[in-house]
Structures are given as C-alpha cells and as structure tokens.
Amino acid sequence: MINLTVSLLPWWDSLDAVRRTHSDLEAASIAGFALLVAFDSIAHVLEKSRPDRSRTIAGIGLIFFWLAVTAEIAAYEYGQRNDELSGNQIRSLDRLVSEAKSKAGDAKTLAGNAVTDATNAVKVAALAQTKAGTANASSEVALNRASSALQEAEEVKEKLADRKLSPLQMTAMGWELGPFNGQEYTVTAYWNSPESIDFANQIHQELHDIARWKYNPEGSKSQMLGGMVGVFVWTHPNADEKTLSAAKVLVEALRADGFKAEEKKQNPVNPKTNIINVNVGSKN
C-alpha cells in the first residue's frame, strides 16, 4: 500500500510541493464533509415530500463523503512525507554544521559558539516537529540560524587567514601605482612571522613587476620590530612631492583592499630622501 502510494503521488520529492498538496487535500476533505452535511440536510428535508429526490440528493452527498475520505487518506500520506522531507532537511543542517567546523580549522575554538547555535537550531526544529507534527516553520528557522552559523565561521576563518593580494587586486593596484613608474623603494618584514614575509614578497612583486617601481635594497630601512601590526609605509621628511604622493596612493590602495596600512615619517638623518620603505608587520 505504501509503496504503491509513493509511486503514484505527484511531486513526491519536493518539500514545497508536498506541503502545498497536503494543504490542498486537507481543504478538499473539509469541503467534501461540508457538502456531505449540506446534501444530507437537504435530503432529510425532502424525505417525506419527495422521497425520490431525497434519495438522489443523499446519493450525491455520499459521493462527497467518499471524496472527502479519499482526500483525507491522501492528505495523511502527504503529511507523513512532509515530516520525512523536513527530517531530511534537519539532517542536512547537521552535515552543513559539521562541514563548517571542518573548514574553520584553526578557528575551531572561536567558531564554537556559531556551531553551537546551529546545533541548537536543529534541536529546536526537531522539538517543533514532535510537538506540532510538522517542521514547516521550525525548519525555516533552523535553516536561517545554520546559515548564520556558517557565515560566522567563514568570517572567523577569513580573519585568521593569511593576507594575500588576489590577481584582480594586484592589477587594480598596478593601475593606481603605475603613474609613479621608477619610484625607488625597499621592502622588509617582521623576521619571526612567515605570514608577514609572504605578504611582503607579494607587495614586492606588485611594486616591481606590475607598477614598475625600482627596488633599491641599499636604501635606508626602518627597523621592523615584533609586535607591530599592519603595513607601515615610511618616507623621509624632506621627500619630494612624487615620493610623498606615491606613498599616499600605496597606503590608500592597501586600505581599499581591506589591509591595515599606515604612512609614517622615518629618521631625518637618513641620507636617502626620495625612497619609500615598506615594512610589513604581523596581521594581528
């Protein structure tokens, strides 16, 4: 009986279609019973005066009775399928939360609250299904909360990820820094931070290969100490307008791409005035 019903009922694998069909069948069942009562009442009134017409009307009412019963049986099957599909959605939420925990990696501790929220959302959905016999409203709440949990986990992951310039960002910065072609510069990084060294190498590639600035390893360098956070662009107090403008554009370009950057003035006793010294500190 169940296998036959499953094979014949339409839209069996769509949760929205199952919900809609279940509601329509419930409405049809109620309408059928209402019409049964109406025709039965009319037949009762005509029973003495017009018995033939009374039996005909009673027969029509009986047809509506069977239609109502059939609709109720079909609605029950769709109700069971609705619960099954809703349960599948809730289990899918469990898998999404597990994937979010796996992707977070080193951010597992920070993302713990987000994963807990998603798990609680699943529990709320399951409880609502048990009490109400349907997971329509609760499954939507669970989906929204799980989506928020995944987003929070991704934000934590992004916060802990290494700084990197995408190819698109490097191209855009090349256009902004290109007018300062030939500008002398040097790049240093906090020696005890592999992430800072990698990011400094990317900035060097951007300035040298794309913007066509001139790398001068012998230029004056500012001391890069531990504990400094962000990118520091140093210029001499007596630097010319082109150097100062180039430093400002570089800082603004890094900030526009979401990196912490700051312009600073270096020691005025340095003999090299028109060189830009880029120091890359730690990310956090």
C-alpha positions in Angstrom: 0.0 0.0 0.0 2.7 2.5 1.0 5.0 1.6 -2.0 2.0 2.0 -4.4 1.1 5.3 -2.8 4.7 6.6 -3.1 4.9 5.6 -6.8 1.6 7.3 -7.7 1.5 10.5 -5.6 2.8 13.5 -7.6 5.6 15.9 -6.6 6.8 13.3 -4.0 10.4 14.6 -3.7 9.7 18.4 -3.4 9.1 19.6 0.1 7.3 22.8 -1.0 5.1 20.8 -3.4 4.3 18.2 -0.7 3.4 21.0 1.8 1.1 22.6 -0.8 -0.5 19.4 -1.9 -1.1 18.4 1.8 -2.8 21.7 2.5 -5.0 21.4 -0.7 -6.0 17.9 0.2 -7.0 18.9 3.7 -9.0 21.8 2.3 -10.7 19.4 -0.2 -11.5 16.9 2.6 -13.1 19.7 4.7 -15.1 20.9 1.7 -16.2 17.3 1.0 -17.5 16.8 4.5 -19.2 20.2 4.4 -21.0 19.3 1.2 -21.9 15.9 2.7 -23.6 17.6 5.6 -25.4 20.1 3.2 -26.7 17.4 0.9 -27.7 15.2 3.7 -29.7 18.0 5.3 -31.5 18.7 2.0 -32.3 15.0 1.6 -33.7 14.9 5.1 -36.0 17.9 4.4 -37.2 16.3 1.2 -37.5 12.8 2.7 -41.4 12.9 3.2 -42.5 15.2 0.4 -40.2 14.0 -2.4 -38.6 10.7 -1.4 -37.1 10.0 -4.9 -35.4 13.4 -5.0 -34.3 12.8 -1.4 -32.6 9.5 -2.2 -30.8 11.1 -5.2 -29.5 14.0 -3.1 -28.5 11.6 -0.4 -26.6 9.6 -3.0 -24.7 12.8 -4.1 -23.9 13.5 -0.5 -22.5 10.0 -0.2 -20.2 10.7 -3.2 -18.9 13.8 -1.5 -18.3 11.7 1.6 -16.1 9.2 -0.3 -14.3 12.1 -2.0 -13.7 13.6 1.5 -12.4 10.3 2.8 -10.2 9.8 -0.2 -8.7 13.3 0.2 -8.1 12.7 3.9 -6.2 9.5 3.2 -4.1 11.1 0.5 -3.5 14.1 2.8 -2.3 11.7 5.5 0.3 10.2 3.1 1.4 13.7 2.2 1.6 14.6 5.8 3.9 11.7 6.5 6.1 12.6 3.5 6.2 16.2 4.7 7.6 15.0 8.1 10.1 12.8 6.3 11.4 15.5 4.0 11.6 18.0 6.9 13.6 15.5 8.9 16.0 15.1 5.9 16.4 18.9 5.8 17.3 18.9 9.5 19.9 16.1 9.0 21.3 18.2 6.1 21.7 21.0 8.6 23.8 18.7 10.7 26.1 18.0 7.8 26.4 21.7 7.0 27.4 22.4 10.6 30.0 19.6 10.5 31.5 21.0 7.3 31.6 24.4 8.8 33.5 23.1 11.8 36.0 21.2 9.5 36.6 24.3 7.3 37.2 26.5 10.2 40.4 24.5 11.2 42.4 26.7 13.5 39.3 28.8 14.1 37.6 25.9 15.8 37.6 27.5 19.2 36.4 30.9 18.0 33.7 29.3 15.8 32.5 27.1 18.6 29.6 29.4 19.5 28.5 29.5 15.9 28.4 25.8 15.6 26.6 25.5 18.9 23.9 27.9 17.6 23.5 25.8 14.5 23.2 22.6 16.7 20.6 24.3 18.9 18.7 25.4 15.8 18.5 21.7 14.7 17.3 20.7 18.2 14.6 23.4 18.1 13.5 22.3 14.7 13.2 18.6 15.9 11.3 19.6 19.0 8.8 21.7 17.0 8.3 18.8 14.6 7.5 16.4 17.5 5.0 18.8 19.2 3.2 20.2 16.1 3.5 17.2 13.8 5.2 19.4 11.1 8.5 21.1 10.7 7.4 23.9 8.3 8.1 26.9 10.5 10.9 25.4 12.6 12.9 24.0 9.6 13.0 27.6 8.1 14.2 28.9 11.5 16.9 26.2 11.6 18.0 26.9 8.0 18.4 30.6 8.8 20.3 30.0 12.0 22.5 27.4 10.4 23.2 29.9 7.5 24.2 32.5 10.1 26.5 30.0 11.8 28.2 29.1 8.6 28.7 32.8 7.7 30.1 33.5 11.2 32.5 30.5 10.8 33.6 31.8 7.4 34.2 35.3 8.9 36.4 33.8 11.6 38.3 31.8 9.1 38.8 34.9 6.9 40.1 36.8 10.0 42.7 34.1 10.7 43.7 33.6 7.1 47.0 34.9 5.7 47.0 38.2 4.0 47.1 37.8 0.2 46.7 40.1 -2.8 44.4 38.5 -5.4 45.3 38.8 -9.1 42.5 41.3 -9.5 43.7 43.4 -6.6 47.3 43.4 -7.9 46.0 44.5 -11.4 44.0 47.3 -9.8 46.9 48.5 -7.6 49.1 48.4 -10.7 46.9 50.9 -12.4 46.9 53.2 -9.3 50.7 52.9 -8.7 51.7 52.9 -12.4 52.0 56.7 -12.7 54.9 56.6 -10.2 57.0 54.4 -12.5 60.6 54.3 -11.4 59.9 55.2 -7.8 62.6 53.8 -5.5 61.5 51.5 -2.7 62.6 48.8 -0.4 60.6 46.1 1.5 61.2 44.5 4.8 59.1 42.2 7.0 59.0 41.0 10.7 61.5 38.2 10.6 59.6 35.9 13.0 56.4 35.9 11.0 56.2 33.7 7.9 52.9 35.2 7.1 54.4 38.7 7.1 57.3 37.6 4.9 55.0 36.1 2.4 52.8 39.2 2.2 56.0 41.4 1.9 57.1 39.3 -1.1 53.7 39.8 -2.7 53.9 43.6 -2.2 57.4 43.5 -3.7 56.1 41.6 -6.7 53.3 44.1 -7.1 55.6 47.2 -6.9 58.5 45.7 -9.0 56.7 43.6 -11.7 53.4 45.4 -12.1 53.8 49.1 -11.0 57.4 49.1 -12.4 58.9 50.7 -9.3 62.7 50.5 -8.8 63.8 48.2 -6.0 66.8 49.6 -4.0 68.0 47.1 -1.4 70.6 49.5 -0.3 68.1 52.2 0.6 67.6 53.3 4.2 65.5 50.8 6.1 63.4 51.4 9.2 63.7 48.9 12.0 60.9 46.2 11.9 60.2 45.2 15.5 58.0 42.4 16.8 54.5 43.5 18.0 53.9 45.9 15.1 50.6 45.2 13.4 49.9 46.1 9.8 51.9 47.6 6.9 54.0 50.7 7.5 55.0 53.0 4.6 57.9 55.2 5.6 59.0 58.4 3.8 61.7 60.9 4.6 60.5 64.3 5.9 62.3 66.0 3.0 61.0 63.7 0.3 59.8 65.3 -2.9 56.1 65.5 -3.9 56.3 62.5 -6.2 57.6 60.2 -3.4 55.1 61.5 -0.9 52.2 61.1 -3.4 53.4 57.6 -4.3 53.4 56.6 -0.6 50.0 58.0 0.0 48.5 56.2 -3.0 50.1 52.9 -1.8 48.6 53.2 1.7 45.2 54.1 0.3 45.3 51.1 -2.1 46.2 48.7 0.6 43.4 50.1 2.8 40.9 49.9 0.0 41.6 46.1 -0.3 41.0 45.6 3.4 44.5 45.6 4.7 45.7 47.7 7.7 48.2 50.2 6.4 49.7 53.4 7.8 52.1 56.1 6.5 55.0 57.2 8.8 58.0 59.5 8.7 61.4 58.0 9.0 64.5 59.3 10.7 65.5 62.6 9.1 69.2 61.8 9.3 68.9 59.1 6.7 70.8 60.3 3.6 68.3 58.8 1.1 65.3 61.2 0.9 63.3 60.0 -2.1 62.9 56.3 -1.3 59.8 54.6 0.2 60.5 52.0 2.8 57.7 49.4 3.2 57.7 47.5 6.5 55.2 44.5 6.9 54.4 43.7 10.5 52.1 40.9 11.7 48.5 40.7 10.7 47.0 40.7 14.3 
